[in-house]
Amino acid sequence: MLFVEWDGYVVHPDAWKQGFMEYDYIGAKWSAYSDGVNVGNSGFSLLSHKLLKALAEQQLPFNGRWAVDVLICRSALEHQHGIRFAPESVAVKFSYEHEAPPWPTFGFHGMGSMWRYVEVMKATAHSALDTWPSTAAGNSALPRSLANASTSLMIG
């Protein structure tokens, strides 16, 4: 499932790699951790069916102090359920949160990066509205580009 919070977007669909599907979880890297467990931002993340099932079975110690992505990525899921987290080398091609890499990523998360894509978002919205079909009665169908933008990916 592709999980996207309100301040995250797919920005370079052509940066999608089929290899992303080899992992149970991919999110942007965290700069706060340097212990090798530094991939996990969930604001723009890809979660497999296997991970979702493990989360449904596992009682994570949620106490309100830690964000959900920290609990998922810095827990024992990897060992107890065989969950495969993407390495940093893959995560930086999937998305970013704070610092944009010098190459295009599939998406991003974070209000602090939205300014980079305002013109792209405007152009996409105008393009979608220009192609919005209308009937004689004035009813409209959702443009294909907008309908596809809200679709979640389910991973088997």
N, CA, C and O atoms as a DFTB+ gen file, in Angstrom:
624 C
 N C O
     1  1       0.845      -1.153       0.000
     2  2       0.000       0.000       0.000
     3  2       0.903       1.231       0.000
     4  3       1.846       1.326       0.785
     5  1       0.602       2.155      -0.878
     6  2       1.303       3.428      -0.870
     7  2       0.564       4.334       0.096
     8  3      -0.602       4.664      -0.124
     9  1       1.239       4.740       1.173
    10  2       0.645       5.591       2.179
    11  2       1.215       6.991       2.009
    12  3       2.432       7.179       2.017
    13  1       0.326       7.978       1.855
    14  2       0.759       9.348       1.621
    15  2      -0.038      10.288       2.525
    16  3      -1.265      10.345       2.441
    17  1       0.655      11.014       3.378
    18  2       0.005      12.020       4.206
    19  2      -0.249      13.272       3.373
    20  3       0.237      13.379       2.247
    21  1      -1.006      14.215       3.920
    22  2      -1.426      15.402       3.175
    23  2      -0.262      16.217       2.628
    24  3      -0.423      16.917       1.629
    25  1       0.893      16.142       3.254
    26  2       2.041      16.923       2.812
    27  2       3.084      16.064       2.094
    28  3       4.287      16.304       2.195
    29  1       2.602      15.076       1.381
    30  2       3.459      14.232       0.564
    31  2       2.814      14.015      -0.785
    32  3       1.589      14.037      -0.908
    33  1       3.630      13.808      -1.789
    34  2       3.114      13.646      -3.148
    35  2       4.025      12.750      -3.974
    36  3       5.226      12.658      -3.720
    37  1       3.439      12.094      -4.963
    38  2       4.221      11.483      -6.033
    39  2       4.627      12.645      -6.918
    40  3       3.772      13.395      -7.389
    41  1       5.920      12.801      -7.149
    42  2       6.383      13.930      -7.967
    43  2       7.112      13.502      -9.237
    44  3       7.173      14.266     -10.201
    45  1       7.652      12.317      -9.249
    46  2       8.337      11.811     -10.439
    47  2       7.918      10.359     -10.661
    48  3       8.650       9.444     -10.286
    49  1       6.747      10.137     -11.266
    50  2       6.287       8.761     -11.475
    51  2       7.292       7.912     -12.253
    52  3       7.358       6.698     -12.066
    53  1       8.070       8.550     -13.122
    54  2       9.066       7.815     -13.897
    55  2      10.235       7.326     -13.040
    56  3      11.056       6.538     -13.510
    57  1      10.319       7.786     -11.789
    58  2      11.377       7.323     -10.882
    59  2      10.982       6.033     -10.160
    60  3      11.764       5.500      -9.373
    61  1       9.765       5.528     -10.424
    62  2       9.322       4.261      -9.823
    63  2      10.235       3.140     -10.297
    64  3      10.544       3.040     -11.484
    65  1      10.659       2.307      -9.373
    66  2      11.486       1.134      -9.669
    67  2      10.730      -0.104      -9.204
    68  3      10.234      -0.145      -8.078
    69  1      10.643      -1.091     -10.050
    70  2       9.974      -2.330      -9.661
    71  2      10.650      -2.963      -8.451
    72  3      10.012      -3.684      -7.684
    73  1      11.934      -2.693      -8.280
    74  2      12.685      -3.209      -7.139
    75  2      12.162      -2.727      -5.795
    76  3      12.445      -3.346      -4.769
    77  1      11.402      -1.630      -5.778
    78  2      10.803      -1.161      -4.525
    79  2       9.901      -2.242      -3.925
    80  3       9.739      -2.328      -2.708
    81  1       9.325      -3.055      -4.792
    82  2       8.386      -4.086      -4.344
    83  2       9.079      -5.246      -3.625
    84  3       8.402      -6.107      -3.063
    85  1      10.403      -5.286      -3.633
    86  2      11.141      -6.356      -2.960
    87  2      11.158      -6.183      -1.443
    88  3      11.565      -7.090      -0.717
    89  1      10.715      -5.022      -0.966
    90  2      10.793      -4.717       0.458
    91  2       9.397      -4.608       1.060
    92  3       8.423      -4.314       0.367
    93  1       9.326      -4.850       2.350
    94  2       8.049      -4.739       3.051
    95  2       7.780      -3.310       3.510
    96  3       6.634      -2.946       3.773
    97  1       8.828      -2.507       3.604
    98  2       8.650      -1.125       4.031
    99  2       9.731      -0.251       3.411
   100  3      10.920      -0.565       3.471
   101  1       9.291       0.854       2.814
   102  2      10.220       1.883       2.339
   103  2       9.637       3.224       2.747
   104  3       8.455       3.492       2.531
   105  1      10.460       4.048       3.326
   106  2      10.122       5.432       3.630
   107  2      11.400       6.232       3.506
   108  3      12.484       5.666       3.361
   109  1      11.279       7.527       3.561
   110  2      12.470       8.370       3.463
   111  2      13.429       8.077       4.617
   112  3      13.020       7.639       5.692
   113  1      14.707       8.329       4.365
   114  2      15.687       8.117       5.439
   115  2      15.516       9.197       6.496
   116  3      15.071      10.312       6.223
   117  1      15.885       8.820       7.709
   118  2      15.880       9.737       8.836
   119  2      17.296      10.244       9.063
   120  3      18.244       9.458       9.076
   121  1      17.442      11.520       9.236
   122  2      18.772      12.052       9.539
   123  2      19.066      11.994      11.043
   124  3      20.214      12.166      11.455
   125  1      18.043      11.755      11.859
   126  2      18.226      11.724      13.312
   127  2      18.918      10.452      13.806
   128  3      19.423      10.417      14.929
   129  1      18.944       9.414      12.978
   130  2      19.549       8.147      13.392
   131  2      20.753       7.838      12.516
   132  3      20.729       8.068      11.307
   133  1      21.793       7.321      13.125
   134  2      22.988       6.953      12.377
   135  2      23.458       5.557      12.768
   136  3      24.639       5.234      12.647
   137  1      22.523       4.731      13.237
   138  2      22.875       3.397      13.714
   139  2      22.541       2.291      12.714
   140  3      22.511       1.113      13.071
   141  1      22.291       2.673      11.466
   142  2      21.951       1.678      10.453
   143  2      20.460       1.403      10.364
   144  3      20.012       0.726       9.438
   145  1      19.689       1.914      11.308
   146  2      18.231       1.790      11.268
   147  2      17.704       3.198      11.018
   148  3      17.065       3.803      11.878
   149  1      17.987       3.705       9.820
   150  2      17.679       5.105       9.539
   151  2      16.740       5.289       8.351
   152  3      16.695       6.369       7.762
   153  1      15.995       4.255       7.994
   154  2      14.992       4.359       6.950
   155  2      13.642       4.148       7.603
   156  3      13.441       3.163       8.315
   157  1      12.711       5.067       7.367
   158  2      11.432       4.809       7.979
   159  2      10.376       5.879       7.953
   160  3       9.249       5.600       8.362
   161  1      10.653       7.078       7.505
   162  2       9.622       8.109       7.523
   163  2       8.360       7.590       6.842
   164  3       8.413       7.108       5.710
   165  1       7.231       7.687       7.529
   166  2       6.007       7.084       6.995
   167  2       5.110       8.047       6.238
   168  3       4.102       7.611       5.682
   169  1       5.426       9.334       6.189
   170  2       4.565      10.292       5.513
   171  2       4.406      10.041       4.034
   172  3       3.416      10.469       3.440
   173  1       5.347       9.362       3.428
   174  2       5.281       8.884       2.044
   175  2       5.998       7.540       2.087
   176  3       7.225       7.482       2.015
   177  1       5.234       6.471       2.203
   178  2       5.851       5.167       2.433
   179  2       5.109       4.066       1.689
   180  3       3.943       4.210       1.319
   181  1       5.807       2.984       1.486
   182  2       5.268       1.808       0.818
   183  2       5.282       0.664       1.820
   184  3       6.337       0.307       2.345
   185  1       4.118       0.089       2.085
   186  2       3.966      -0.982       3.069
   187  2       3.389      -2.208       2.384
   188  3       2.392      -2.113       1.668
   189  1       4.006      -3.346       2.598
   190  2       3.537      -4.586       1.977
   191  2       2.369      -5.183       2.757
   192  3       2.103      -4.808       3.899
   193  1       1.692      -6.106       2.120
   194  2       0.614      -6.850       2.777
   195  2       1.183      -7.627       3.967
   196  3       0.546      -7.729       5.015
   197  1       2.383      -8.169       3.791
   198  2       3.040      -8.920       4.867
   199  2       3.253      -8.038       6.096
   200  3       3.022      -8.478       7.222
   201  1       3.692      -6.793       5.884
   202  2       3.892      -5.875       7.001
   203  2       2.563      -5.520       7.657
   204  3       2.462      -5.510       8.884
   205  1       1.552      -5.231       6.858
   206  2       0.244      -4.882       7.426
   207  2      -0.314      -6.027       8.263
   208  3      -0.909      -5.803       9.317
   209  1      -0.117      -7.258       7.784
   210  2      -0.571      -8.429       8.537
   211  2       0.204      -8.548       9.854
   212  3      -0.387      -8.817      10.900
   213  1       1.522      -8.349       9.801
   214  2       2.344      -8.416      11.020
   215  2       1.922      -7.336      12.012
   216  3       1.885      -7.581      13.218
   217  1       1.606      -6.148      11.514
   218  2       1.173      -5.066      12.398
   219  2      -0.160      -5.392      13.057
   220  3      -0.399      -5.024      14.207
   221  1      -1.024      -6.081      12.326
   222  2      -2.316      -6.470      12.892
   223  2      -2.142      -7.514      13.997
   224  3      -2.933      -7.559      14.939
   225  1      -1.112      -8.350      13.883
   226  2      -0.872      -9.407      14.863
   227  2       0.004      -8.959      16.032
   228  3      -0.123      -9.477      17.141
   229  1       0.873      -8.018      15.787
   230  2       1.863      -7.574      16.769
   231  2       1.293      -6.464      17.645
   232  3       0.631      -5.554      17.146
   233  1       1.541      -6.536      18.912
   234  2       1.150      -5.471      19.836
   235  2       2.351      -4.539      19.993
   236  3       3.250      -4.826      20.783
   237  1       2.379      -3.440      19.262
   238  2       3.468      -2.483      19.401
   239  2       3.248      -1.664      20.674
   240  3       2.109      -1.363      21.031
   241  1       4.311      -1.312      21.342
   242  2       4.187      -0.600      22.618
   243  2       3.867       0.882      22.431
   244  3       4.669       1.742      22.796
   245  1       2.702       1.180      21.863
   246  2       2.339       2.579      21.625
   247  2       1.955       3.251      22.931
   248  3       1.004       2.853      23.604
   249  1       2.721       4.281      23.273
   250  2       2.452       4.991      24.521
   251  2       2.286       6.491      24.302
   252  3       2.203       7.257      25.262
   253  1       2.237       6.907      23.040
   254  2       2.064       8.315      22.733
   255  2       3.353       9.107      22.670
   256  3       3.347      10.255      22.225
   257  1       4.461       8.521      23.105
   258  2       5.749       9.223      23.068
   259  2       6.437       9.085      21.716
   260  3       7.192       9.970      21.312
   261  1       6.189       8.004      21.024
   262  2       6.869       7.738      19.764
   263  2       5.876       7.788      18.612
   264  3       4.725       7.375      18.753
   265  1       6.322       8.289      17.492
   266  2       5.500       8.291      16.287
   267  2       5.351       6.858      15.790
   268  3       6.194       6.005      16.066
   269  1       4.291       6.605      15.069
   270  2       4.009       5.258      14.574
   271  2       5.148       4.734      13.704
   272  3       5.510       3.562      13.807
   273  1       5.719       5.584      12.848
   274  2       6.793       5.096      11.976
   275  2       8.015       4.667      12.782
   276  3       8.704       3.722      12.399
   277  1       8.290       5.340      13.880
   278  2       9.407       4.945      14.744
   279  2       9.123       3.576      15.360
   280  3      10.005       2.720      15.427
   281  1       7.890       3.382      15.805
   282  2       7.526       2.083      16.383
   283  2       7.638       0.965      15.351
   284  3       8.104      -0.129      15.672
   285  1       7.220       1.228      14.126
   286  2       7.277       0.200      13.082
   287  2       8.720      -0.130      12.719
   288  3       9.100      -1.300      12.662
   289  1       9.512       0.890      12.477
   290  2      10.851       0.676      11.919
   291  2      11.934       0.399      12.951
   292  3      13.000      -0.114      12.609
   293  1      11.675       0.727      14.184
   294  2      12.679       0.499      15.215
   295  2      12.162      -0.502      16.240
   296  3      12.423      -0.379      17.436
   297  1      11.428      -1.490      15.752
   298  2      10.882      -2.542      16.610
   299  2      11.475      -3.886      16.192
   300  3      12.412      -3.944      15.397
   301  1      10.923      -4.943      16.731
   302  2      11.427      -6.295      16.451
   303  2      10.732      -6.954      15.264
   304  3      10.881      -8.160      15.068
   305  1       9.983      -6.204      14.471
   306  2       9.248      -6.799      13.352
   307  2      10.167      -7.521      12.370
   308  3       9.799      -8.554      11.810
   309  1      11.340      -6.984      12.169
   310  2      12.294      -7.573      11.232
   311  2      12.651      -8.996      11.652
   312  3      12.700      -9.900      10.817
   313  1      12.897      -9.190      12.932
   314  2      13.305     -10.501      13.425
   315  2      12.116     -11.425      13.678
   316  3      12.173     -12.612      13.358
   317  1      11.052     -10.890      14.245
   318  2       9.905     -11.723      14.606
   319  2       9.048     -12.133      13.411
   320  3       8.454     -13.211      13.417
   321  1       8.980     -11.284      12.388
   322  2       8.092     -11.559      11.258
   323  2       8.813     -11.608       9.910
   324  3       8.172     -11.776       8.873
   325  1      10.127     -11.463       9.916
   326  2      10.878     -11.497       8.660
   327  2      10.608     -10.305       7.761
   328  3      10.703     -10.417       6.539
   329  1      10.275      -9.173       8.343
   330  2       9.978      -7.958       7.583
   331  2      11.283      -7.413       7.008
   332  3      12.294      -7.312       7.703
   333  1      11.235      -7.065       5.722
   334  2      12.415      -6.528       5.037
   335  2      12.259      -5.022       4.861
   336  3      11.393      -4.560       4.118
   337  1      13.098      -4.271       5.543
   338  2      13.117      -2.820       5.388
   339  2      14.118      -2.463       4.298
   340  3      15.201      -3.045       4.227
   341  1      13.758      -1.514       3.457
   342  2      14.658      -1.104       2.377
   343  2      15.917      -0.477       2.961
   344  3      15.852       0.225       3.970
   345  1      17.053      -0.726       2.337
   346  2      18.278      -0.059       2.794
   347  2      18.254       1.407       2.353
   348  3      17.477       1.794       1.480
   349  1      19.105       2.197       2.961
   350  2      19.172       3.625       2.632
   351  2      19.400       3.858       1.144
   352  3      18.833       4.791       0.576
   353  1      20.218       3.030       0.503
   354  2      20.519       3.211      -0.920
   355  2      19.269       3.102      -1.795
   356  3      19.222       3.693      -2.874
   357  1      18.270       2.363      -1.351
   358  2      17.001       2.241      -2.078
   359  2      16.045       3.350      -1.638
   360  3      15.365       3.957      -2.466
   361  1      15.997       3.606      -0.344
   362  2      15.072       4.613       0.206
   363  2      15.304       5.991      -0.389
   364  3      14.344       6.723      -0.629
   365  1      16.554       6.362      -0.634
   366  2      16.834       7.701      -1.168
   367  2      16.387       7.858      -2.613
   368  3      16.305       8.978      -3.117
   369  1      16.099       6.760      -3.277
   370  2      15.544       6.821      -4.639
   371  2      14.018       6.838      -4.602
   372  3      13.373       7.275      -5.555
   373  1      13.444       6.359      -3.498
   374  2      12.000       6.294      -3.334
   375  2      11.430       7.648      -2.901
   376  3      10.506       8.161      -3.531
   377  1      11.977       8.227      -1.830
   378  2      11.453       9.504      -1.333
   379  2      12.478      10.194      -0.439
   380  3      13.522       9.636      -0.099
   381  1      12.145      11.414      -0.077
   382  2      12.958      12.153       0.892
   383  2      12.028      12.976       1.760
   384  3      10.862      13.189       1.429
   385  1      12.576      13.438       2.888
   386  2      11.764      14.259       3.785
   387  2      12.308      15.680       3.912
   388  3      11.545      16.632       3.748
   389  1      13.573      15.854       4.192
   390  2      14.103      17.205       4.441
   391  2      14.978      17.711       3.305
   392  3      14.699      18.762       2.728
   393  1      16.016      16.987       2.983
   394  2      16.952      17.427       1.959
   395  2      16.697      16.694       0.653
   396  3      16.758      15.465       0.601
   397  1      16.414      17.447      -0.395
   398  2      16.189      16.836      -1.701
   399  2      17.522      16.342      -2.264
   400  3      18.498      17.091      -2.298
   401  1      17.562      15.086      -2.704
   402  2      18.795      14.588      -3.318
   403  2      18.955      15.201      -4.713
   404  3      18.012      15.794      -5.237
   405  1      20.125      15.065      -5.310
   406  2      20.351      15.659      -6.631
   407  2      19.695      14.874      -7.775
   408  3      19.866      15.244      -8.936
   409  1      18.968      13.826      -7.484
   410  2      18.281      13.044      -8.502
   411  2      16.779      13.052      -8.197
   412  3      16.382      13.311      -7.061
   413  1      15.957      12.775      -9.184
   414  2      14.514      12.736      -8.929
   415  2      14.119      11.508      -8.114
   416  3      14.604      10.403      -8.359
   417  1      13.234      11.717      -7.143
   418  2      12.699      10.617      -6.353
   419  2      11.245      10.407      -6.755
   420  3      10.606      11.304      -7.306
   421  1      10.733       9.224      -6.476
   422  2       9.341       8.917      -6.781
   423  2       8.407       9.886      -6.054
   424  3       7.413      10.331      -6.628
   425  1       8.711      10.209      -4.822
   426  2       7.870      11.124      -4.055
   427  2       8.638      11.791      -2.943
   428  3       9.853      11.638      -2.821
   429  1       7.904      12.541      -2.126
   430  2       8.504      13.204      -0.973
   431  2       7.454      13.344       0.113
   432  3       6.260      13.161      -0.123
   433  1       7.919      13.670       1.299
   434  2       7.027      13.981       2.415
   435  2       7.573      15.182       3.156
   436  3       8.768      15.253       3.443
   437  1       6.714      16.108       3.459
   438  2       7.097      17.222       4.309
   439  2       6.717      18.571       3.740
   440  3       7.037      18.901       2.598
   441  1       6.028      19.340       4.559
   442  2       5.587      20.665       4.151
   443  2       6.772      21.548       3.761
   444  3       6.631      22.432       2.915
   445  1       7.923      21.319       4.363
   446  2       9.100      22.119       4.056
   447  2       9.634      21.933       2.648
   448  3      10.475      22.714       2.202
   449  1       9.165      20.915       1.937
   450  2       9.618      20.683       0.559
   451  2       8.543      20.993      -0.478
   452  3       8.801      20.916      -1.679
   453  1       7.360      21.338      -0.031
   454  2       6.266      21.563      -0.976
   455  2       6.557      22.697      -1.958
   456  3       6.107      22.646      -3.103
   457  1       7.289      23.700      -1.539
   458  2       7.592      24.837      -2.403
   459  2       8.325      24.406      -3.676
   460  3       8.214      25.061      -4.712
   461  1       9.064      23.315      -3.594
   462  2       9.801      22.842      -4.771
   463  2       8.872      22.411      -5.910
   464  3       9.281      22.375      -7.070
   465  1       7.634      22.088      -5.573
   466  2       6.732      21.481      -6.550
   467  2       5.474      22.295      -6.830
   468  3       4.566      21.796      -7.495
   469  1       5.395      23.516      -6.350
   470  2       4.190      24.321      -6.546
   471  2       3.875      24.476      -8.028
   472  3       2.729      24.283      -8.434
   473  1       4.850      24.813      -8.829
   474  2       4.600      25.017     -10.267
   475  2       4.186      23.716     -10.941
   476  3       3.315      23.718     -11.811
   477  1       4.801      22.610     -10.550
   478  2       4.443      21.312     -11.113
   479  2       3.007      20.968     -10.738
   480  3       2.242      20.492     -11.578
   481  1       2.635      21.207      -9.480
   482  2       1.276      20.914      -9.031
   483  2       0.254      21.777      -9.754
   484  3      -0.816      21.294     -10.122
   485  1       0.575      23.053      -9.962
   486  2      -0.326      23.941     -10.701
   487  2      -0.523      23.432     -12.127
   488  3      -1.648      23.363     -12.622
   489  1       0.576      23.078     -12.777
   490  2       0.493      22.596     -14.156
   491  2      -0.322      21.309     -14.240
   492  3      -1.115      21.141     -15.166
   493  1      -0.136      20.407     -13.290
   494  2      -0.885      19.156     -13.266
   495  2      -2.368      19.426     -13.064
   496  3      -3.209      18.821     -13.729
   497  1      -2.689      20.328     -12.151
   498  2      -4.090      20.653     -11.888
   499  2      -4.728      21.292     -13.110
   500  3      -5.851      20.942     -13.472
   501  1      -4.026      22.228     -13.756
   502  2      -4.578      22.869     -14.952
   503  2      -4.767      21.853     -16.073
   504  3      -5.778      21.880     -16.775
   505  1      -3.810      20.972     -16.240
   506  2      -3.907      19.940     -17.273
   507  2      -5.100      19.033     -17.011
   508  3      -5.834      18.690     -17.938
   509  1      -5.300      18.640     -15.753
   510  2      -6.426      17.773     -15.403
   511  2      -7.753      18.476     -15.659
   512  3      -8.693      17.876     -16.179
   513  1      -7.823      19.754     -15.290
   514  2      -9.064      20.496     -15.499
   515  2      -9.341      20.713     -16.977
   516  3     -10.498      20.699     -17.397
   517  1      -8.286      20.915     -17.779
   518  2      -8.461      21.093     -19.223
   519  2      -9.022      19.850     -19.886
   520  3      -9.709      19.944     -20.903
   521  1      -8.735      18.688     -19.321
   522  2      -9.193      17.431     -19.935
   523  2     -10.430      16.876     -19.254
   524  3     -10.866      15.773     -19.585
   525  1     -11.005      17.609     -18.312
   526  2     -12.177      17.162     -17.559
   527  2     -13.382      17.102     -18.493
   528  3     -13.836      18.139     -18.977
   529  1     -13.910      15.899     -18.756
   530  2     -15.056      15.805     -19.679
   531  2     -16.352      16.215     -18.984
   532  3     -16.553      15.920     -17.806
   533  1     -17.214      16.886     -19.710
   534  2     -18.521      17.293     -19.193
   535  2     -19.604      16.754     -20.103
   536  3     -19.402      16.597     -21.307
   537  1     -20.746      16.473     -19.520
   538  2     -21.883      16.047     -20.321
   539  2     -22.770      17.243     -20.576
   540  3     -22.577      18.298     -19.971
   541  1     -23.728      17.098     -21.453
   542  2     -24.642      18.190     -21.773
   543  2     -25.435      18.623     -20.547
   544  3     -25.822      19.787     -20.438
   545  1     -25.679      17.701     -19.626
   546  2     -26.447      18.021     -18.421
   547  2     -25.594      18.737     -17.377
   548  3     -26.097      19.134     -16.326
   549  1     -24.319      18.899     -17.663
   550  2     -23.453      19.594     -16.727
   551  2     -22.792      18.685     -15.702
   552  3     -22.065      19.171     -14.836
   553  1     -23.022      17.389     -15.777
   554  2     -22.356      16.461     -14.865
   555  2     -20.940      16.222     -15.354
   556  3     -20.673      16.269     -16.555
   557  1     -20.050      15.970     -14.439
   558  2     -18.654      15.752     -14.811
   559  2     -18.154      14.448     -14.235
   560  3     -18.606      13.996     -13.183
   561  1     -17.228      13.862     -14.930
   562  2     -16.554      12.657     -14.444
   563  2     -15.200      13.069     -13.892
   564  3     -14.624      14.064     -14.332
   565  1     -14.693      12.314     -12.937
   566  2     -13.386      12.593     -12.371
   567  2     -12.320      12.335     -13.420
   568  3     -12.285      11.249     -13.998
   569  1     -11.438      13.316     -13.685
   570  2     -10.385      13.089     -14.676
   571  2      -9.532      11.884     -14.290
   572  3      -9.265      11.652     -13.111
   573  1      -9.112      11.125     -15.291
   574  2      -8.310       9.926     -15.059
   575  2      -7.061      10.245     -14.245
   576  3      -6.689       9.465     -13.368
   577  1      -6.399      11.384     -14.517
   578  2      -5.167      11.715     -13.787
   579  2      -5.434      11.928     -12.306
   580  3      -4.605      11.559     -11.473
   581  1      -6.587      12.521     -11.957
   582  2      -6.895      12.718     -10.542
   583  2      -7.352      11.430      -9.898
   584  3      -7.018      11.160      -8.745
   585  1      -8.117      10.623     -10.633
   586  2      -8.571       9.348     -10.089
   587  2      -7.383       8.449      -9.792
   588  3      -7.356       7.793      -8.750
   589  1      -6.406       8.402     -10.678
   590  2      -5.238       7.563     -10.477
   591  2      -4.375       8.069      -9.328
   592  3      -3.713       7.278      -8.657
   593  1      -4.374       9.383      -9.096
   594  2      -3.532       9.961      -8.045
   595  2      -3.969       9.497      -6.656
   596  3      -3.157       9.473      -5.731
   597  1      -5.223       9.133      -6.502
   598  2      -5.697       8.766      -5.175
   599  2      -5.760       7.259      -4.957
   600  3      -6.291       6.804      -3.943
   601  1      -5.234       6.492      -5.878
   602  2      -5.271       5.051      -5.790
   603  2      -4.125       4.516      -4.933
   604  3      -2.983       4.954      -5.080
   605  1      -4.419       3.585      -4.052
   606  2      -3.376       2.944      -3.249
   607  2      -2.876       1.716      -3.956
   608  3      -3.639       1.046      -4.652
   609  1      -1.611       1.409      -3.793
   610  2      -1.025       0.191      -4.335
   611  2      -1.088      -0.882      -3.262
   612  3      -0.656      -0.652      -2.133
   613  1      -1.608      -2.023      -3.590
   614  2      -1.615      -3.135      -2.643
   615  2      -0.540      -4.121      -3.091
   616  3      -0.483      -4.506      -4.259
   617  1       0.292      -4.515      -2.167
   618  2       1.397      -5.413      -2.460
   619  2       1.085      -6.768      -1.870
   620  3       0.729      -6.868      -0.696
   621  1       1.214      -7.820      -2.673
   622  2       0.886      -9.167      -2.212
   623  2       1.935      -9.797      -1.402
   624  3       1.772     -10.933      -0.957
